[in-house]
Amino acid sequence: MAGTERNTARGEFALIDGILKPLAAGTPAALGLTDDAAVLTPAKGKDLVLTKDAMVAGVHFRESDMPGDIARKLLRVNLSDLAAMGAEPVGYLLATFWPEALPLSWIQEFADGLGQDQEEFGIGLLGGDTVRTPGPLSLSLTAIGEVAKEKALRRNGAGAGDLIVVSGTIGDGALGLLALQEELADLDPTEQEYLEDRYHLPNPRLSLGQALVGRATSCIDISDGLIADIGHIAEESGLAAVIQWKKVPLSDAAKIAVESDDALVERVLTGGDDYELAFTLPLDQRDDLVKLAKEGGVSLAIIGEMVEGEGVRVMQEEGVEMPISSSGWQHF
Amino acid sequence: MAGTERNTARGEFALIDGILKPLAAGTPAALGLTDDAAVLTPAKGKDLVLTKDAMVAGVHFRESDMPGDIARKLLRVNLSDLAAMGAEPVGYLLATFWPEALPLSWIQEFADGLGQDQEEFGIGLLGGDTVRTPGPLSLSLTAIGEVAKEKALRRNGAGAGDLIVVSGTIGDGALGLLALQEELADLDPTEQEYLEDRYHLPNPRLSLGQALVGRATSCIDISDGLIADIGHIAEESGLAAVIQWKKVPLSDAAKIAVESDDALVERVLTGGDDYELAFTLPLDQRDDLVKLAKEGGVSLAIIGEMVEGEGVRVMQEEGVEMPISSSGWQHF
C-alpha cells in the first residue's frame, strides 16, 4: 500500500528521480519536472500526434537485454508510430515501474540510453512517473509529435491501383528474435548478430514519414508483421492488397536464413518488429520514389499494389498464391 | 517473449480491445483507434498540459478494490494534476498491463468506470496500449488538458505575504487508507465509510483550478501530503510557508478521528491522497475567495501565509510550533 511505500522507498525514489531529471534539462516544456504537469506550446498550423506503447520484461524484451538498448527500443517503437503518421517528434513522457532488486547502476544505464537517443532524435523528456512494482520491470512511454494541420498520414486513404512500398528490409526483427532464442544456429555469427541488432534497435523512419506527408495515400509502421500491417491499410481503405513475395526486400542475412530454411518465409512475412514503413503511393508518383528514398535516407521497394476486394494475398510467383497460416500479431 | 505472446494471447487481446474501443468513440482525435497514433488539433491560443501517472495493484491500490473505482481513481489523480495547472481536460491515453488471471468481466467493469468518468468530465480515450504481464495489474495514464497560453498555474509564483488557501477538507484520504487497514476501529462505521470513499474516489478540482488562472500566484494538488506539497510551493517560490493547524479544514469524520487520537494530526498533515488544491493568493485578493469558492464548487479555507525564509512551519497555536517528524511523500 501507498502508506508502506511512503515510509520505505522515499530516499531511493529521490535517487531514481535524480537519475532521470537531467533527461528533461533541455526541454523547456518539462518545467524542470518541478510542477504537476508539462506545458507545451503547440507550433502554429500543426496538429499534435500522440502515441503510447508499453513494454514488460520477459514479454517484450529479455531481462538480460542491455538496459540502454531496452530504453532506446522503448523510445524508438513510439517514434516509429510518429513516423508512420508523418510527424516530427517533440518530446515524451515516461512511466517506469521498477522492481525492488534493480540496482541504481542499471537505471543509470537505462537513462544513458534515453539520453543518447534524445540527442539522436532531437527530443527531450517532458514528465512522467516513477513507481515501485513487485512484478517485472514495466515501462510505458507517451511520445508526442507534430505534423502539418490535417496532413497526418492515415491508414484509410489508399486507392485501387496504388503501389505498395516498404522501406529498408523486412523480416530482420523476427529473425533476430529467433537468433536470440538460438533457433538459427546454422547461420554465421556475423549474420546472427546483424539480425539481433535489428531486433534490439529499430530505426524509426522519421525522415521518410515526414517526406511522405502530402504524397503517400496511406502509411503504417511494420510492428505487427508485414501481412498484418498491410492488412490494416487494406481494411481501413476498403481494398485488398496483393504482395509479390519476390519483391519483398530482404537483408543479406535474412536471404541466407530463408534459403537454408523455407519455413522462415512465413516468419519474415508475419513476424513483426521491423519498424520499417509500409505505404501506398498513386501509380503516377512512381518516379518520386528515388527522391523519397533520398529524403528518407533509406531504400524503398515496390512490393505490390492495392486492388478492389479485401484481405492480403501474397503471390509466390505470377499467378501462384502463397498459403499463409497466420497473418501476424494484432494489438490495441 | 513477443513470439510466444503472438501465438497464445491474440484472440484474448482482441476481446480486451473490444471492451476498451468504445471509450474512444466520442473522441474524433482518437481516429477510432485505427491508426498508429492520435491526432489532436490544438485549440487556438492555448497551451497543452500533459501529465502521466502510474499505479500498481498492491502498491497504489488494493487488489480487492472495485475495478470501476480503480479506473476512476487512475483517471482522477491525473485530472487533479491538470486542475493544479488550471487546465481543462481534453483526453487521455491509457496503457494497461493485464495479469493472465484477470477475467474479462473485471476488465469490463474497469472500462465502465472509465466510461462513467469520461461523461462526468467531458473527455474521451485518445489511444494507448494493451499488454500482458506476469506481474500485478499495472496502469499508466497520460492526461492532456488545455490552458490559456502562458497562463498555466505554476508552483514558483508565490510572493511573501500571499495567503495560503486549500480547497475542501484535508487528511480524509490518508485517514481513509487507515480505515481500510482497520486501524481506525474506534470510529463509527459511517465515518469510516466516508473517509474510505474519499480515499477511493478523489474529486479533481477542475473548476476551481480553471477559476484560479490569472488569480492564484501558485497552485499544487495535495497528493504527497499537505506539508510536502506546500513545501514544493515554498521551495519553488524561494519562500517559507507558515500554516496554522487550527485553520486546516477537517471533515467531521476527520475531526472525530483526530480528537480520539492525537497522533493522527501528523497523519492528516503529511498523509497525502487528498487531491484538493493548495494555492497562494495575494492578500489584496482575499475578498475574491467567496467568488472563487462558488466558481470552484468547493469550500476554501485560508490556512496560512507565505513569508521570507525557507521550509514549512505548522503552528499549533500562536507562537507555538508543532513538531513534525516526517514531511510526507515525494515522487518524480
Boltz contact constraints between the chains, C-beta under 6 A:
constraints:
  - contact:
      token1: [A, 2]
      token2: [B, 60]
      max_distance: 6.0
  - contact:
      token1: [A, 3]
      token2: [B, 177]
      max_distance: 6.0
  - contact:
      token1: [A, 6]
      token2: [B, 329]
      max_distance: 6.0
  - contact:
      token1: [A, 13]
      token2: [B, 331]
      max_distance: 6.0
  - contact:
      token1: [A, 17]
      token2: [B, 332]
      max_distance: 6.0
  - contact:
      token1: [A, 34]
      token2: [B, 236]
      max_distance: 6.0
  - contact:
      token1: [A, 35]
      token2: [B, 154]
      max_distance: 6.0
  - contact:
      token1: [A, 35]
      token2: [B, 155]
      max_distance: 6.0
  - contact:
      token1: [A, 36]
      token2: [B, 81]
      max_distance: 6.0
  - contact:
      token1: [A, 36]
      token2: [B, 84]
      max_distance: 6.0
  - contact:
      token1: [A, 36]
      token2: [B, 85]
      max_distance: 6.0
  - contact:
      token1: [A, 37]
      token2: [B, 49]
      max_distance: 6.0
  - contact:
      token1: [A, 37]
      token2: [B, 50]
      max_distance: 6.0
  - contact:
      token1: [A, 37]
      token2: [B, 51]
      max_distance: 6.0
  - contact:
      token1: [A, 37]
      token2: [B, 81]
      max_distance: 6.0
  - contact:
      token1: [A, 37]
      token2: [B, 85]
      max_distance: 6.0
  - contact:
      token1: [A, 38]
      token2: [B, 50]
      max_distance: 6.0
  - contact:
      token1: [A, 39]
      token2: [B, 47]
      max_distance: 6.0
  - contact:
      token1: [A, 39]
      token2: [B, 49]
      max_distance: 6.0
  - contact:
      token1: [A, 39]
      token2: [B, 152]
      max_distance: 6.0
  - contact:
      token1: [A, 40]
      token2: [B, 48]
      max_distance: 6.0
  - contact:
      token1: [A, 41]
      token2: [B, 47]
      max_distance: 6.0
  - contact:
      token1: [A, 42]
      token2: [B, 42]
      max_distance: 6.0
  - contact:
      token1: [A, 47]
      token2: [B, 39]
      max_distance: 6.0
  - contact:
      token1: [A, 47]
      token2: [B, 41]
      max_distance: 6.0
  - contact:
      token1: [A, 48]
      token2: [B, 40]
      max_distance: 6.0
  - contact:
      token1: [A, 49]
      token2: [B, 37]
      max_distance: 6.0
  - contact:
      token1: [A, 49]
      token2: [B, 39]
      max_distance: 6.0
  - contact:
      token1: [A, 50]
      token2: [B, 37]
      max_distance: 6.0
  - contact:
      token1: [A, 50]
      token2: [B, 38]
      max_distance: 6.0
  - contact:
      token1: [A, 50]
      token2: [B, 126]
      max_distance: 6.0
  - contact:
      token1: [A, 51]
      token2: [B, 37]
      max_distance: 6.0
  - contact:
      token1: [A, 52]
      token2: [B, 93]
      max_distance: 6.0
  - contact:
      token1: [A, 52]
      token2: [B, 95]
      max_distance: 6.0
  - contact:
      token1: [A, 52]
      token2: [B, 128]
      max_distance: 6.0
  - contact:
      token1: [A, 52]
      token2: [B, 129]
      max_distance: 6.0
  - contact:
      token1: [A, 53]
      token2: [B, 129]
      max_distance: 6.0
  - contact:
      token1: [A, 54]
      token2: [B, 95]
      max_distance: 6.0
  - contact:
      token1: [A, 54]
      token2: [B, 129]
      max_distance: 6.0
  - contact:
      token1: [A, 54]
      token2: [B, 131]
      max_distance: 6.0
  - contact:
      token1: [A, 56]
      token2: [B, 131]
      max_distance: 6.0
  - contact:
      token1: [A, 56]
      token2: [B, 133]
      max_distance: 6.0
  - contact:
      token1: [A, 59]
      token2: [B, 132]
      max_distance: 6.0
  - contact:
      token1: [A, 60]
      token2: [B, 2]
      max_distance: 6.0
  - contact:
      token1: [A, 81]
      token2: [B, 36]
      max_distance: 6.0
  - contact:
      token1: [A, 81]
      token2: [B, 37]
      max_distance: 6.0
  - contact:
      token1: [A, 84]
      token2: [B, 36]
      max_distance: 6.0
  - contact:
      token1: [A, 85]
      token2: [B, 36]
      max_distance: 6.0
  - contact:
      token1: [A, 85]
      token2: [B, 37]
      max_distance: 6.0
  - contact:
      token1: [A, 93]
      token2: [B, 52]
      max_distance: 6.0
  - contact:
      token1: [A, 93]
      token2: [B, 142]
      max_distance: 6.0
  - contact:
      token1: [A, 95]
      token2: [B, 52]
      max_distance: 6.0
  - contact:
      token1: [A, 95]
      token2: [B, 54]
      max_distance: 6.0
  - contact:
      token1: [A, 95]
      token2: [B, 140]
      max_distance: 6.0
  - contact:
      token1: [A, 97]
      token2: [B, 138]
      max_distance: 6.0
  - contact:
      token1: [A, 126]
      token2: [B, 50]
      max_distance: 6.0
  - contact:
      token1: [A, 128]
      token2: [B, 52]
      max_distance: 6.0
  - contact:
      token1: [A, 129]
      token2: [B, 52]
      max_distance: 6.0
  - contact:
      token1: [A, 129]
      token2: [B, 53]
      max_distance: 6.0
  - contact:
      token1: [A, 129]
      token2: [B, 54]
      max_distance: 6.0
  - contact:
      token1: [A, 129]
      token2: [B, 332]
      max_distance: 6.0
  - contact:
      token1: [A, 130]
      token2: [B, 332]
      max_distance: 6.0
  - contact:
      token1: [A, 131]
      token2: [B, 54]
      max_distance: 6.0
  - contact:
      token1: [A, 131]
      token2: [B, 56]
      max_distance: 6.0
  - contact:
      token1: [A, 132]
      token2: [B, 59]
      max_distance: 6.0
  - contact:
      token1: [A, 133]
      token2: [B, 56]
      max_distance: 6.0
  - contact:
      token1: [A, 135]
      token2: [B, 135]
      max_distance: 6.0
  - contact:
      token1: [A, 135]
      token2: [B, 136]
      max_distance: 6.0
  - contact:
      token1: [A, 136]
      token2: [B, 135]
      max_distance: 6.0
  - contact:
      token1: [A, 138]
      token2: [B, 97]
      max_distance: 6.0
  - contact:
      token1: [A, 138]
      token2: [B, 138]
      max_distance: 6.0
  - contact:
      token1: [A, 140]
      token2: [B, 95]
      max_distance: 6.0
  - contact:
      token1: [A, 140]
      token2: [B, 140]
      max_distance: 6.0
  - contact:
      token1: [A, 142]
      token2: [B, 93]
      max_distance: 6.0
  - contact:
      token1: [A, 142]
      token2: [B, 142]
      max_distance: 6.0
  - contact:
      token1: [A, 152]
      token2: [B, 39]
      max_distance: 6.0
  - contact:
      token1: [A, 154]
      token2: [B, 35]
      max_distance: 6.0
  - contact:
      token1: [A, 155]
      token2: [B, 35]
      max_distance: 6.0
  - contact:
      token1: [A, 177]
      token2: [B, 3]
      max_distance: 6.0
  - contact:
      token1: [A, 221]
      token2: [B, 36]
      max_distance: 6.0
  - contact:
      token1: [A, 236]
      token2: [B, 34]
      max_distance: 6.0
  - contact:
      token1: [A, 329]
      token2: [B, 6]
      max_distance: 6.0
  - contact:
      token1: [A, 331]
      token2: [B, 13]
      max_distance: 6.0
  - contact:
      token1: [A, 332]
      token2: [B, 17]
      max_distance: 6.0
  - contact:
      token1: [A, 332]
      token2: [B, 129]
      max_distance: 6.0
  - contact:
      token1: [A, 332]
      token2: [B, 130]
      max_distance: 6.0
